[in-house]
Amino acid sequence: MSIKKQFIKSKPVCKVTFSIEAKDALNASVVGDFNNWNIEEGALNKLKNGTFKGVFNLDTNASYEFKYVVDGTYVNDEEADSFKWNEFAGTENGVVVV
């Protein structure tokens, strides 16, 4: 799992690349505050090496809770900037800060 950030100098936006290795999975998404926890909006593309990857434009000067959904199972990213307890989910979510 990894998160890469590319800040855009001309806009208050950061291109954030989310990726998760899931060779045996059929589907993977990233869901969070930035896409209303919508699996379809967070769909990731599967690469030949078995990694799922997607790039999302996130507003800067903000933090976002998120998780991956791999074949219906919610997974945290071990490389998240931090983790935050979410009362609604009853578990911790990863946090990305941009």
C-alpha positions as CSV (number, residue, x, y, z in Angstrom):
1,M,0.0,0.0,0.0
2,S,1.2,3.5,-0.6
3,I,0.1,7.0,-1.0
4,K,1.9,9.5,-3.2
5,K,1.2,13.3,-3.2
6,Q,1.9,15.7,-6.1
7,F,1.1,19.3,-5.2
8,I,0.0,21.5,-8.1
9,K,1.7,25.0,-7.8
10,S,-0.9,26.8,-9.8
11,K,-4.0,25.4,-8.0
12,P,-4.9,24.6,-4.4
13,V,-5.1,20.9,-5.3
14,C,-2.9,17.9,-4.7
15,K,-2.9,14.9,-7.0
16,V,-3.0,11.9,-4.5
17,T,-2.2,8.5,-5.9
18,F,-3.6,5.6,-3.8
19,S,-2.4,2.1,-4.5
20,I,-2.9,-1.3,-2.9
21,E,-1.5,-4.7,-3.8
22,A,-4.3,-7.2,-4.1
23,K,-3.3,-9.8,-6.7
24,D,-6.2,-12.1,-6.1
25,A,-8.8,-9.4,-5.8
26,L,-11.4,-8.7,-8.5
27,N,-12.2,-5.1,-7.4
28,A,-10.7,-2.4,-5.2
29,S,-11.7,1.1,-4.4
30,V,-10.6,3.9,-2.1
31,V,-13.4,5.6,-0.1
32,G,-13.3,8.5,2.2
33,D,-14.4,12.0,3.1
34,F,-13.3,13.2,-0.4
35,N,-15.8,11.1,-2.3
36,N,-18.6,10.6,0.3
37,W,-17.5,7.0,0.9
38,N,-18.7,6.1,-2.5
39,I,-17.2,2.8,-3.8
40,E,-18.0,3.6,-7.5
41,E,-16.4,7.0,-7.3
42,G,-13.3,5.6,-5.7
43,A,-12.8,2.6,-8.1
44,L,-9.2,1.8,-8.7
45,N,-7.6,0.3,-11.8
46,K,-5.9,-3.1,-11.7
47,L,-2.4,-3.2,-13.1
48,K,-0.7,-6.2,-14.6
49,N,1.4,-6.7,-11.4
50,G,-1.8,-7.1,-9.3
51,T,-1.7,-3.6,-7.8
52,F,-4.8,-1.5,-7.8
53,K,-4.1,2.2,-8.4
54,G,-6.0,5.5,-8.8
55,V,-5.3,9.3,-8.8
56,F,-7.6,11.7,-7.1
57,N,-7.5,15.6,-6.9
58,L,-7.9,16.6,-3.3
59,D,-8.1,20.2,-2.0
60,T,-5.0,21.2,-0.1
61,N,-4.9,22.4,3.5
62,A,-7.2,19.6,4.6
63,S,-7.1,16.1,6.0
64,Y,-9.3,13.2,4.8
65,E,-10.4,10.0,6.5
66,F,-10.2,7.0,4.1
67,K,-10.1,3.2,3.7
68,Y,-9.6,0.8,0.8
69,V,-12.4,-1.6,-0.1
70,V,-11.0,-4.8,-1.5
71,D,-13.7,-7.3,-2.7
72,G,-16.1,-5.8,-0.1
73,T,-13.6,-5.9,2.8
74,Y,-12.5,-2.6,4.4
75,V,-8.7,-2.2,4.7
76,N,-6.6,0.5,6.3
77,D,-3.4,1.8,4.6
78,E,-0.4,1.1,6.9
79,E,1.3,4.1,5.4
80,A,-1.5,6.6,6.1
81,D,-0.3,9.9,7.6
82,S,-2.2,9.1,10.8
83,F,-5.3,7.2,12.0
84,K,-8.5,8.5,13.5
85,W,-11.2,6.7,15.5
86,N,-14.5,6.9,13.7
87,E,-17.6,6.4,15.9
88,F,-19.9,5.7,13.0
89,A,-17.7,2.9,11.6
90,G,-16.6,1.7,15.1
91,T,-13.0,1.5,14.0
92,E,-10.0,3.6,13.0
93,N,-9.7,5.0,9.5
94,G,-6.6,6.1,7.8
95,V,-6.0,9.8,7.4
96,V,-4.2,11.6,4.5
97,V,-3.1,15.2,5.0
98,V,-2.6,17.5,2.0
